[in-house]
Amino acid sequence: MLIDVFQGAEIPRTALLELIASSQLRFEPVTPMDVQVRRHGTTSIVTGRTDMRGQFDGTPFSAASAQGTIIAPDSPGTE
């Protein structure tokens, strides 16, 4: 899933992958900044910022965003 930082809309994973596969959406390498990891028992909280650049339908875009991710042993995708 991706959050459109311009409109605040959620882009579901399947739609995001279709846009990338069709080359309608292209990302340049993402630059992570200020990454911090905090551990609380078996759970980790990762925060940071990114500077993203790319093209959508041939139109260049750039966006700076803040992110947070919680990783827990029972979280989907952590098998």
N, C-alpha and C positions, 0 to 999 in steps of 0.2 A: 504494500500500500504506500502511496505517496500523497502528501498534502500539497495542493496547489498553493504556493505561498502568495500568489497574486490575488486569488479569489477565495482562498480558504476552503475549497472543495476537496473532498476525498476522491482520489483516483484508485479504484480497486486494483489489486495485483494483476489480475488477468488482463484488464484494459491497459495497464502500464506495459506489460510484457508484449502485448500486441502492437502498441505504438512503437516500441523499440525494435521489434522484429521487422516491422514494415519500413523502418528508417524514417518514419514521420517525426519521431522524437530521437534526438541524438544528444548525448552528454559528452562533454570534454571531461578529462580526469577531475574528480572532485577533490578539493583541497580541505582536509580536516584541520581544525584549529582549536586550541584550548581544550583538548580532550582530557577528561578526568574520569577515573573509575573509583567508585566507592563500593566497598564490600560490606554486606550486612549478613553475617552467617553464610548461607549458601546462595544468597541472592546478591547480584551486582547491579549497580545503577551507573550507566555510562552517559555522560553529558558532553556536549561540545558544540562547536559551530562549524559550518561549512560555507565555502564559496563555490557555488555551482554556476557553470556556463554551458551553453549548448545551443541547439536549434530546434524549433518546433515549426513544422511545415516550411522550412527554409528561412525562418525568421530567427535571428540570434536573440538569446535571452541571457540574463545573468541574475542570480538571486543569492543573497546571503541569508542563512537560516540558522536557528538554534535547534538542537535536537536532544532528546532524552530517550534512553532505552533501558528497560528493566529486563534483566536476564535472571530467571529462576529455574531451578531444576525441573519443575513440572510445566514450564512454558512450552507451547507448541514450537517445534523446530529446534529444540535443544537436546534431542535424543543423542 
